[in-house]
């Protein structure tokens, strides 16, 4: 579902752009996982399960790059 928010014209090279996004925002993403991912207090109660899933990286990237398209999906 998250990948459906990647437009057809963006699909070529998307993996490389996603990797660059992860490197550029490494500290912020690490903090997100620490605060809400596996082993965090909210995760103990089953909240924020999405943070522990691989597609969360795509969602974060789309929230920055194409928030309206993501919202529409």
PyMOL Python script that loads the backbone (N, CA, C, O; Angstrom):
from pymol import cmd

cmd.read_pdbstr("""\
ATOM      1  N   UNK A   1       0.820  -1.191   0.000  1.00  0.00           N
ATOM      2  CA  UNK A   1       0.000   0.000   0.000  1.00  0.00           C
ATOM      3  C   UNK A   1       0.869   1.264   0.000  1.00  0.00           C
ATOM      4  O   UNK A   1       0.588   2.224  -0.717  1.00  0.00           O
ATOM      5  N   UNK A   2       1.913   1.246   0.804  1.00  0.00           N
ATOM      6  CA  UNK A   2       2.780   2.426   0.869  1.00  0.00           C
ATOM      7  C   UNK A   2       3.424   2.714  -0.479  1.00  0.00           C
ATOM      8  O   UNK A   2       3.558   3.875  -0.868  1.00  0.00           O
ATOM      9  N   UNK A   3       3.817   1.682  -1.186  1.00  0.00           N
ATOM     10  CA  UNK A   3       4.447   1.879  -2.491  1.00  0.00           C
ATOM     11  C   UNK A   3       3.482   2.423  -3.536  1.00  0.00           C
ATOM     12  O   UNK A   3       3.919   2.958  -4.556  1.00  0.00           O
ATOM     13  N   UNK A   4       2.189   2.298  -3.304  1.00  0.00           N
ATOM     14  CA  UNK A   4       1.232   2.847  -4.259  1.00  0.00           C
ATOM     15  C   UNK A   4       1.278   4.376  -4.260  1.00  0.00           C
ATOM     16  O   UNK A   4       0.737   5.006  -5.169  1.00  0.00           O
ATOM     17  N   UNK A   5       1.909   4.973  -3.266  1.00  0.00           N
ATOM     18  CA  UNK A   5       2.055   6.427  -3.201  1.00  0.00           C
ATOM     19  C   UNK A   5       3.311   6.901  -3.936  1.00  0.00           C
ATOM     20  O   UNK A   5       3.633   8.089  -3.919  1.00  0.00           O
ATOM     21  N   UNK A   6       4.013   5.972  -4.578  1.00  0.00           N
ATOM     22  CA  UNK A   6       5.163   6.329  -5.416  1.00  0.00           C
ATOM     23  C   UNK A   6       4.664   6.380  -6.848  1.00  0.00           C
ATOM     24  O   UNK A   6       4.271   5.361  -7.416  1.00  0.00           O
ATOM     25  N   UNK A   7       4.682   7.569  -7.424  1.00  0.00           N
ATOM     26  CA  UNK A   7       4.177   7.737  -8.786  1.00  0.00           C
ATOM     27  C   UNK A   7       5.007   6.930  -9.778  1.00  0.00           C
ATOM     28  O   UNK A   7       6.183   6.647  -9.548  1.00  0.00           O
ATOM     29  N   UNK A   8       4.377   6.574 -10.862  1.00  0.00           N
ATOM     30  CA  UNK A   8       5.041   5.772 -11.896  1.00  0.00           C
ATOM     31  C   UNK A   8       6.328   6.436 -12.381  1.00  0.00           C
ATOM     32  O   UNK A   8       7.338   5.762 -12.586  1.00  0.00           O
ATOM     33  N   UNK A   9       6.292   7.748 -12.561  1.00  0.00           N
ATOM     34  CA  UNK A   9       7.482   8.449 -13.044  1.00  0.00           C
ATOM     35  C   UNK A   9       8.591   8.530 -11.994  1.00  0.00           C
ATOM     36  O   UNK A   9       9.705   8.941 -12.318  1.00  0.00           O
ATOM     37  N   UNK A  10       8.315   8.152 -10.756  1.00  0.00           N
ATOM     38  CA  UNK A  10       9.318   8.150  -9.686  1.00  0.00           C
ATOM     39  C   UNK A  10       9.887   6.757  -9.423  1.00  0.00           C
ATOM     40  O   UNK A  10      10.859   6.623  -8.681  1.00  0.00           O
ATOM     41  N   UNK A  11       9.300   5.725 -10.017  1.00  0.00           N
ATOM     42  CA  UNK A  11       9.672   4.360  -9.670  1.00  0.00           C
ATOM     43  C   UNK A  11      11.091   3.989 -10.074  1.00  0.00           C
ATOM     44  O   UNK A  11      11.775   3.286  -9.331  1.00  0.00           O
ATOM     45  N   UNK A  12      11.548   4.445 -11.235  1.00  0.00           N
ATOM     46  CA  UNK A  12      12.933   4.176 -11.626  1.00  0.00           C
ATOM     47  C   UNK A  12      13.869   4.888 -10.648  1.00  0.00           C
ATOM     48  O   UNK A  12      13.792   6.105 -10.478  1.00  0.00           O
ATOM     49  N   UNK A  13      14.726   4.145 -10.028  1.00  0.00           N
ATOM     50  CA  UNK A  13      15.680   4.724  -9.093  1.00  0.00           C
ATOM     51  C   UNK A  13      15.115   5.023  -7.723  1.00  0.00           C
ATOM     52  O   UNK A  13      15.783   5.661  -6.910  1.00  0.00           O
ATOM     53  N   UNK A  14      13.886   4.574  -7.440  1.00  0.00           N
ATOM     54  CA  UNK A  14      13.281   4.902  -6.141  1.00  0.00           C
ATOM     55  C   UNK A  14      14.063   4.277  -4.985  1.00  0.00           C
ATOM     56  O   UNK A  14      14.203   4.895  -3.930  1.00  0.00           O
ATOM     57  N   UNK A  15      14.565   3.074  -5.173  1.00  0.00           N
ATOM     58  CA  UNK A  15      15.325   2.423  -4.097  1.00  0.00           C
ATOM     59  C   UNK A  15      16.542   3.262  -3.707  1.00  0.00           C
ATOM     60  O   UNK A  15      16.863   3.387  -2.525  1.00  0.00           O
ATOM     61  N   UNK A  16      17.209   3.831  -4.693  1.00  0.00           N
ATOM     62  CA  UNK A  16      18.371   4.664  -4.410  1.00  0.00           C
ATOM     63  C   UNK A  16      17.962   5.965  -3.717  1.00  0.00           C
ATOM     64  O   UNK A  16      18.650   6.429  -2.808  1.00  0.00           O
ATOM     65  N   UNK A  17      16.854   6.545  -4.142  1.00  0.00           N
ATOM     66  CA  UNK A  17      16.372   7.768  -3.486  1.00  0.00           C
ATOM     67  C   UNK A  17      15.931   7.483  -2.050  1.00  0.00           C
ATOM     68  O   UNK A  17      16.127   8.309  -1.158  1.00  0.00           O
ATOM     69  N   UNK A  18      15.339   6.315  -1.837  1.00  0.00           N
ATOM     70  CA  UNK A  18      14.926   5.928  -0.491  1.00  0.00           C
ATOM     71  C   UNK A  18      16.151   5.731   0.406  1.00  0.00           C
ATOM     72  O   UNK A  18      16.148   6.118   1.574  1.00  0.00           O
ATOM     73  N   UNK A  19      17.179   5.133  -0.150  1.00  0.00           N
ATOM     74  CA  UNK A  19      18.423   4.951   0.595  1.00  0.00           C
ATOM     75  C   UNK A  19      19.044   6.305   0.944  1.00  0.00           C
ATOM     76  O   UNK A  19      19.516   6.501   2.064  1.00  0.00           O
ATOM     77  N   UNK A  20      19.046   7.219   0.008  1.00  0.00           N
ATOM     78  CA  UNK A  20      19.583   8.563   0.258  1.00  0.00           C
ATOM     79  C   UNK A  20      18.759   9.276   1.322  1.00  0.00           C
ATOM     80  O   UNK A  20      19.317   9.963   2.178  1.00  0.00           O
ATOM     81  N   UNK A  21      17.437   9.121   1.278  1.00  0.00           N
ATOM     82  CA  UNK A  21      16.559   9.707   2.291  1.00  0.00           C
ATOM     83  C   UNK A  21      16.924   9.163   3.674  1.00  0.00           C
ATOM     84  O   UNK A  21      17.036   9.921   4.637  1.00  0.00           O
ATOM     85  N   UNK A  22      17.109   7.845   3.764  1.00  0.00           N
ATOM     86  CA  UNK A  22      17.434   7.213   5.046  1.00  0.00           C
ATOM     87  C   UNK A  22      18.771   7.729   5.584  1.00  0.00           C
ATOM     88  O   UNK A  22      18.904   7.979   6.782  1.00  0.00           O
ATOM     89  N   UNK A  23      19.743   7.886   4.716  1.00  0.00           N
ATOM     90  CA  UNK A  23      21.044   8.413   5.146  1.00  0.00           C
ATOM     91  C   UNK A  23      20.928   9.868   5.589  1.00  0.00           C
ATOM     92  O   UNK A  23      21.505  10.260   6.604  1.00  0.00           O
ATOM     93  N   UNK A  24      20.193  10.654   4.838  1.00  0.00           N
ATOM     94  CA  UNK A  24      20.032  12.083   5.141  1.00  0.00           C
ATOM     95  C   UNK A  24      19.303  12.302   6.474  1.00  0.00           C
ATOM     96  O   UNK A  24      19.576  13.268   7.186  1.00  0.00           O
ATOM     97  N   UNK A  25      18.385  11.407   6.798  1.00  0.00           N
ATOM     98  CA  UNK A  25      17.568  11.570   8.014  1.00  0.00           C
ATOM     99  C   UNK A  25      17.841  10.490   9.055  1.00  0.00           C
ATOM    100  O   UNK A  25      16.985  10.190   9.888  1.00  0.00           O
ATOM    101  N   UNK A  26      19.030   9.912   9.003  1.00  0.00           N
ATOM    102  CA  UNK A  26      19.357   8.783   9.882  1.00  0.00           C
ATOM    103  C   UNK A  26      19.060   9.076  11.355  1.00  0.00           C
ATOM    104  O   UNK A  26      18.399   8.277  12.018  1.00  0.00           O
ATOM    105  N   UNK A  27      19.529  10.185  11.862  1.00  0.00           N
ATOM    106  CA  UNK A  27      19.333  10.500  13.285  1.00  0.00           C
ATOM    107  C   UNK A  27      17.861  10.596  13.627  1.00  0.00           C
ATOM    108  O   UNK A  27      17.419  10.049  14.638  1.00  0.00           O
ATOM    109  N   UNK A  28      17.109  11.276  12.806  1.00  0.00           N
ATOM    110  CA  UNK A  28      15.671  11.437  13.049  1.00  0.00           C
ATOM    111  C   UNK A  28      14.945  10.087  13.008  1.00  0.00           C
ATOM    112  O   UNK A  28      14.073   9.824  13.837  1.00  0.00           O
ATOM    113  N   UNK A  29      15.301   9.242  12.054  1.00  0.00           N
ATOM    114  CA  UNK A  29      14.673   7.930  11.936  1.00  0.00           C
ATOM    115  C   UNK A  29      15.051   7.028  13.108  1.00  0.00           C
ATOM    116  O   UNK A  29      14.213   6.285  13.618  1.00  0.00           O
ATOM    117  N   UNK A  30      16.308   7.093  13.531  1.00  0.00           N
ATOM    118  CA  UNK A  30      16.728   6.305  14.688  1.00  0.00           C
ATOM    119  C   UNK A  30      15.962   6.720  15.935  1.00  0.00           C
ATOM    120  O   UNK A  30      15.554   5.872  16.728  1.00  0.00           O
ATOM    121  N   UNK A  31      15.769   8.014  16.109  1.00  0.00           N
ATOM    122  CA  UNK A  31      15.012   8.514  17.261  1.00  0.00           C
ATOM    123  C   UNK A  31      13.553   8.036  17.200  1.00  0.00           C
ATOM    124  O   UNK A  31      12.971   7.677  18.224  1.00  0.00           O
ATOM    125  N   UNK A  32      12.981   8.035  16.022  1.00  0.00           N
ATOM    126  CA  UNK A  32      11.608   7.551  15.835  1.00  0.00           C
ATOM    127  C   UNK A  32      11.488   6.089  16.268  1.00  0.00           C
ATOM    128  O   UNK A  32      10.546   5.714  16.966  1.00  0.00           O
ATOM    129  N   UNK A  33      12.436   5.283  15.852  1.00  0.00           N
ATOM    130  CA  UNK A  33      12.410   3.856  16.209  1.00  0.00           C
ATOM    131  C   UNK A  33      12.648   3.681  17.709  1.00  0.00           C
ATOM    132  O   UNK A  33      11.983   2.868  18.352  1.00  0.00           O
ATOM    133  N   UNK A  34      13.598   4.444  18.269  1.00  0.00           N
ATOM    134  CA  UNK A  34      13.835   4.351  19.725  1.00  0.00           C
ATOM    135  C   UNK A  34      12.590   4.729  20.520  1.00  0.00           C
ATOM    136  O   UNK A  34      12.236   4.069  21.497  1.00  0.00           O
ATOM    137  N   UNK A  35      11.934   5.799  20.087  1.00  0.00           N
ATOM    138  CA  UNK A  35      10.791   6.311  20.843  1.00  0.00           C
ATOM    139  C   UNK A  35       9.531   5.474  20.681  1.00  0.00           C
ATOM    140  O   UNK A  35       8.747   5.344  21.620  1.00  0.00           O
ATOM    141  N   UNK A  36       9.331   4.903  19.490  1.00  0.00           N
ATOM    142  CA  UNK A  36       8.058   4.240  19.215  1.00  0.00           C
ATOM    143  C   UNK A  36       8.182   2.813  18.694  1.00  0.00           C
ATOM    144  O   UNK A  36       7.176   2.119  18.549  1.00  0.00           O
ATOM    145  N   UNK A  37       9.400   2.371  18.413  1.00  0.00           N
ATOM    146  CA  UNK A  37       9.598   1.047  17.830  1.00  0.00           C
ATOM    147  C   UNK A  37       9.644  -0.058  18.865  1.00  0.00           C
ATOM    148  O   UNK A  37       9.297   0.153  20.027  1.00  0.00           O
ATOM    149  N   UNK A  38      10.074  -1.235  18.442  1.00  0.00           N
ATOM    150  CA  UNK A  38      10.152  -2.390  19.336  1.00  0.00           C
ATOM    151  C   UNK A  38      10.976  -2.082  20.581  1.00  0.00           C
ATOM    152  O   UNK A  38      12.055  -1.494  20.495  1.00  0.00           O
ATOM    153  N   UNK A  39      10.465  -2.478  21.719  1.00  0.00           N
ATOM    154  CA  UNK A  39      11.138  -2.238  22.983  1.00  0.00           C
ATOM    155  C   UNK A  39      10.802  -0.918  23.634  1.00  0.00           C
ATOM    156  O   UNK A  39      11.188  -0.682  24.778  1.00  0.00           O
ATOM    157  N   UNK A  40      10.086  -0.043  22.927  1.00  0.00           N
ATOM    158  CA  UNK A  40       9.713   1.246  23.507  1.00  0.00           C
ATOM    159  C   UNK A  40       8.495   1.075  24.411  1.00  0.00           C
ATOM    160  O   UNK A  40       7.789   0.070  24.334  1.00  0.00           O
ATOM    161  N   UNK A  41       8.263   2.045  25.247  1.00  0.00           N
ATOM    162  CA  UNK A  41       7.110   1.998  26.153  1.00  0.00           C
ATOM    163  C   UNK A  41       5.781   1.918  25.378  1.00  0.00           C
ATOM    164  O   UNK A  41       4.944   1.079  25.709  1.00  0.00           O
ATOM    165  N   UNK A  42       5.562   2.768  24.352  1.00  0.00           N
ATOM    166  CA  UNK A  42       4.297   2.653  23.611  1.00  0.00           C
ATOM    167  C   UNK A  42       4.131   1.284  22.941  1.00  0.00           C
ATOM    168  O   UNK A  42       3.013   0.783  22.817  1.00  0.00           O
ATOM    169  N   UNK A  43       5.246   0.680  22.511  1.00  0.00           N
ATOM    170  CA  UNK A  43       5.154  -0.616  21.837  1.00  0.00           C
ATOM    171  C   UNK A  43       4.710  -1.719  22.805  1.00  0.00           C
ATOM    172  O   UNK A  43       4.141  -2.724  22.378  1.00  0.00           O
ATOM    173  N   UNK A  44       4.965  -1.538  24.084  1.00  0.00           N
ATOM    174  CA  UNK A  44       4.547  -2.524  25.082  1.00  0.00           C
ATOM    175  C   UNK A  44       3.033  -2.708  25.068  1.00  0.00           C
ATOM    176  O   UNK A  44       2.532  -3.785  25.391  1.00  0.00           O
ATOM    177  N   UNK A  45       2.325  -1.685  24.705  1.00  0.00           N
ATOM    178  CA  UNK A  45       0.866  -1.728  24.708  1.00  0.00           C
ATOM    179  C   UNK A  45       0.287  -1.931  23.314  1.00  0.00           C
ATOM    180  O   UNK A  45      -0.917  -1.786  23.104  1.00  0.00           O
ATOM    181  N   UNK A  46       1.159  -2.271  22.360  1.00  0.00           N
ATOM    182  CA  UNK A  46       0.691  -2.552  21.003  1.00  0.00           C
ATOM    183  C   UNK A  46       0.476  -1.326  20.147  1.00  0.00           C
ATOM    184  O   UNK A  46      -0.054  -1.433  19.041  1.00  0.00           O
ATOM    185  N   UNK A  47       0.873  -0.168  20.631  1.00  0.00           N
ATOM    186  CA  UNK A  47       0.730   1.063  19.850  1.00  0.00           C
ATOM    187  C   UNK A  47       1.916   1.224  18.919  1.00  0.00           C
ATOM    188  O   UNK A  47       2.992   0.676  19.162  1.00  0.00           O
ATOM    189  N   UNK A  48       1.715   1.965  17.873  1.00  0.00           N
ATOM    190  CA  UNK A  48       2.780   2.326  16.941  1.00  0.00           C
ATOM    191  C   UNK A  48       3.449   1.100  16.314  1.00  0.00           C
ATOM    192  O   UNK A  48       4.655   1.114  16.068  1.00  0.00           O
ATOM    193  N   UNK A  49       2.692   0.064  16.061  1.00  0.00           N
ATOM    194  CA  UNK A  49       3.217  -1.154  15.450  1.00  0.00           C
ATOM    195  C   UNK A  49       3.856  -0.871  14.103  1.00  0.00           C
ATOM    196  O   UNK A  49       4.827  -1.528  13.728  1.00  0.00           O
ATOM    197  N   UNK A  50       3.330   0.087  13.382  1.00  0.00           N
ATOM    198  CA  UNK A  50       3.845   0.400  12.052  1.00  0.00           C
ATOM    199  C   UNK A  50       5.311   0.812  12.089  1.00  0.00           C
ATOM    200  O   UNK A  50       6.043   0.550  11.134  1.00  0.00           O
ATOM    201  N   UNK A  51       5.752   1.443  13.154  1.00  0.00           N
ATOM    202  CA  UNK A  51       7.136   1.901  13.246  1.00  0.00           C
ATOM    203  C   UNK A  51       8.107   0.728  13.138  1.00  0.00           C
ATOM    204  O   UNK A  51       9.234   0.907  12.677  1.00  0.00           O
ATOM    205  N   UNK A  52       7.699  -0.441  13.547  1.00  0.00           N
ATOM    206  CA  UNK A  52       8.587  -1.608  13.496  1.00  0.00           C
ATOM    207  C   UNK A  52       8.558  -2.305  12.142  1.00  0.00           C
ATOM    208  O   UNK A  52       9.283  -3.279  11.938  1.00  0.00           O
ATOM    209  N   UNK A  53       7.748  -1.832  11.228  1.00  0.00           N
ATOM    210  CA  UNK A  53       7.615  -2.465   9.917  1.00  0.00           C
ATOM    211  C   UNK A  53       8.515  -1.777   8.890  1.00  0.00           C
ATOM    212  O   UNK A  53       8.724  -0.566   8.973  1.00  0.00           O
ATOM    213  N   UNK A  54       9.052  -2.532   7.919  1.00  0.00           N
ATOM    214  CA  UNK A  54       9.931  -1.931   6.911  1.00  0.00           C
ATOM    215  C   UNK A  54       9.260  -0.825   6.102  1.00  0.00           C
ATOM    216  O   UNK A  54       9.925   0.126   5.691  1.00  0.00           O
ATOM    217  N   UNK A  55       7.970  -0.935   5.871  1.00  0.00           N
ATOM    218  CA  UNK A  55       7.293   0.082   5.055  1.00  0.00           C
ATOM    219  C   UNK A  55       7.218   1.441   5.746  1.00  0.00           C
ATOM    220  O   UNK A  55       6.856   2.432   5.111  1.00  0.00           O
ATOM    221  N   UNK A  56       7.552   1.506   7.024  1.00  0.00           N
ATOM    222  CA  UNK A  56       7.541   2.798   7.710  1.00  0.00           C
ATOM    223  C   UNK A  56       8.551   3.762   7.079  1.00  0.00           C
ATOM    224  O   UNK A  56       8.333   4.974   7.085  1.00  0.00           O
ATOM    225  N   UNK A  57       9.646   3.236   6.539  1.00  0.00           N
ATOM    226  CA  UNK A  57      10.629   4.086   5.863  1.00  0.00           C
ATOM    227  C   UNK A  57      10.019   4.741   4.628  1.00  0.00           C
ATOM    228  O   UNK A  57      10.233   5.927   4.376  1.00  0.00           O
ATOM    229  N   UNK A  58       9.264   3.970   3.865  1.00  0.00           N
ATOM    230  CA  UNK A  58       8.591   4.513   2.674  1.00  0.00           C
ATOM    231  C   UNK A  58       7.581   5.577   3.093  1.00  0.00           C
ATOM    232  O   UNK A  58       7.481   6.630   2.463  1.00  0.00           O
ATOM    233  N   UNK A  59       6.847   5.301   4.139  1.00  0.00           N
ATOM    234  CA  UNK A  59       5.839   6.255   4.609  1.00  0.00           C
ATOM    235  C   UNK A  59       6.503   7.558   5.046  1.00  0.00           C
ATOM    236  O   UNK A  59       6.017   8.640   4.718  1.00  0.00           O
ATOM    237  N   UNK A  60       7.595   7.465   5.775  1.00  0.00           N
ATOM    238  CA  UNK A  60       8.301   8.685   6.195  1.00  0.00           C
ATOM    239  C   UNK A  60       8.798   9.470   4.989  1.00  0.00           C
ATOM    240  O   UNK A  60       8.672  10.694   4.946  1.00  0.00           O
ATOM    241  N   UNK A  61       9.361   8.773   4.016  1.00  0.00           N
ATOM    242  CA  UNK A  61       9.855   9.454   2.819  1.00  0.00           C
ATOM    243  C   UNK A  61       8.717  10.114   2.059  1.00  0.00           C
ATOM    244  O   UNK A  61       8.856  11.251   1.607  1.00  0.00           O
ATOM    245  N   UNK A  62       7.605   9.427   1.913  1.00  0.00           N
ATOM    246  CA  UNK A  62       6.458   9.982   1.187  1.00  0.00           C
ATOM    247  C   UNK A  62       5.844  11.145   1.958  1.00  0.00           C
ATOM    248  O   UNK A  62       5.341  12.086   1.343  1.00  0.00           O
ATOM    249  N   UNK A  63       5.872  11.103   3.292  1.00  0.00           N
ATOM    250  CA  UNK A  63       5.351  12.218   4.083  1.00  0.00           C
ATOM    251  C   UNK A  63       6.136  13.492   3.797  1.00  0.00           C
ATOM    252  O   UNK A  63       5.591  14.595   3.847  1.00  0.00           O
ATOM    253  N   UNK A  64       7.415  13.329   3.497  1.00  0.00           N
ATOM    254  CA  UNK A  64       8.241  14.490   3.172  1.00  0.00           C
ATOM    255  C   UNK A  64       8.126  14.875   1.702  1.00  0.00           C
ATOM    256  O   UNK A  64       8.026  16.058   1.377  1.00  0.00           O
ATOM    257  N   UNK A  65       8.140  13.891   0.816  1.00  0.00           N
ATOM    258  CA  UNK A  65       8.223  14.160  -0.617  1.00  0.00           C
ATOM    259  C   UNK A  65       6.883  14.381  -1.309  1.00  0.00           C
ATOM    260  O   UNK A  65       6.776  15.191  -2.229  1.00  0.00           O
ATOM    261  N   UNK A  66       5.871  13.659  -0.864  1.00  0.00           N
ATOM    262  CA  UNK A  66       4.566  13.738  -1.538  1.00  0.00           C
ATOM    263  C   UNK A  66       3.431  13.516  -0.528  1.00  0.00           C
ATOM    264  O   UNK A  66       2.680  12.547  -0.646  1.00  0.00           O
ATOM    265  N   UNK A  67       3.304  14.404   0.456  1.00  0.00           N
ATOM    266  CA  UNK A  67       2.320  14.175   1.520  1.00  0.00           C
ATOM    267  C   UNK A  67       0.875  14.103   1.024  1.00  0.00           C
ATOM    268  O   UNK A  67       0.087  13.311   1.542  1.00  0.00           O
ATOM    269  N   UNK A  68       0.525  14.899   0.051  1.00  0.00           N
ATOM    270  CA  UNK A  68      -0.861  14.869  -0.436  1.00  0.00           C
ATOM    271  C   UNK A  68      -1.165  13.574  -1.179  1.00  0.00           C
ATOM    272  O   UNK A  68      -2.259  13.025  -1.051  1.00  0.00           O
ATOM    273  N   UNK A  69      -0.214  13.093  -1.943  1.00  0.00           N
ATOM    274  CA  UNK A  69      -0.405  11.829  -2.641  1.00  0.00           C
ATOM    275  C   UNK A  69      -0.534  10.696  -1.629  1.00  0.00           C
ATOM    276  O   UNK A  69      -1.388   9.824  -1.788  1.00  0.00           O
ATOM    277  N   UNK A  70       0.290  10.697  -0.604  1.00  0.00           N
ATOM    278  CA  UNK A  70       0.202   9.668   0.437  1.00  0.00           C
ATOM    279  C   UNK A  70      -1.156   9.748   1.139  1.00  0.00           C
ATOM    280  O   UNK A  70      -1.806   8.729   1.371  1.00  0.00           O
ATOM    281  N   UNK A  71      -1.564  10.945   1.465  1.00  0.00           N
ATOM    282  CA  UNK A  71      -2.855  11.120   2.139  1.00  0.00           C
ATOM    283  C   UNK A  71      -3.999  10.604   1.275  1.00  0.00           C
ATOM    284  O   UNK A  71      -4.957  10.024   1.786  1.00  0.00           O
ATOM    285  N   UNK A  72      -3.898  10.817  -0.032  1.00  0.00           N
ATOM    286  CA  UNK A  72      -4.927  10.358  -0.957  1.00  0.00           C
ATOM    287  C   UNK A  72      -5.019   8.851  -1.064  1.00  0.00           C
ATOM    288  O   UNK A  72      -6.075   8.311  -1.395  1.00  0.00           O
ATOM    289  N   UNK A  73      -3.931   8.176  -0.788  1.00  0.00           N
ATOM    290  CA  UNK A  73      -3.925   6.712  -0.849  1.00  0.00           C
ATOM    291  C   UNK A  73      -4.526   6.143   0.396  1.00  0.00           C
ATOM    292  O   UNK A  73      -4.612   4.923   0.538  1.00  0.00           O
TER     293      UNK A  73
END
""", "prot")
cmd.dss("prot")
cmd.show_as("cartoon", "prot")
cmd.util.cbc("prot")
cmd.orient("prot")
